[in-house]
Amino acid sequence: MITIQHNTHRKSDGAPMKAMGMRASFLKYLGDAVKTVSAEGMSPLATLRPLGTVYAWAGAKITIHVARVNGDTYRISWSRPAGRGGIATGTKTVERVATVRCATNPLEFLNAIEEHPEGLAIEPVG
């Protein structure tokens, strides 16, 4: 198991982050942690059996879908749109999907991320 932590304050000026910024930070660290087992694209489960969708902000609105595969296994998909600016500049849409095991429902964690500075313990599956 590894713990994916997120920033709670902006690196640029130390100001507290809101939930959408914390989710973007979490996604950056999640993406790094699952790089070897994640895949391009969005999971079909994002539309077939979604638990829900949340949003993040890093130069543009990022969509995050969470679906339960079974038991404590979840598929997390995210889409960063083309044309985003700021620290997450990108000219192309980037979509990724990763499967993880975790005791805490990732959607519940992301919905209440401001209450969980300790991060989310996951085990990448792949």
Residue, then its C-alpha position, 0 to 999 in steps of 0.5 A: m500500500i502507498t498513501i497518495q497525499h495532496n497539497t493543502h496549500r498552493k506552492s506559489d504563495g502558501a495560500p490554502m487550497k479549495a477542494m478543486g485544487m486539492r483534487a488536482s494535486f491528488l490527481k498529479y500524485l496519483g498519476d505519478a504513483v500508478k504510471t506503470v499500471s495506468a492506461e490511456g483513455m477513460s474506463p467504460l465503467a465511468t458511464l456504465r457503472p459510475l459511483g460518481t463524478v467529481y471535478a478538479w481545477a488545474g488550468a481547466k476543469i478536470t473530470i474525475h470518474v470513480a467506478r467500483v469494479n468489485g469489493d475494495t477495487y475501484r477504477i479511477s478515470w480522469s480527463r484533462p482537456a486541451g487548452r489548459g493553462g497555468i502550471a498544467t499547460g496542455t494542448k491535447t486532451v489527456e485521458r487516463v484510467a487506473t485500477v486501485r484497491c483501497a479500503t476507503n471509497p475514493l469518491e467519498f475521499l475526493n468529495a470530502i478531500e478538505e477533511h482528509p489531509e492524510g491522503l488516501a492509501i491505495e494499492p495499484v492493480g495492474 
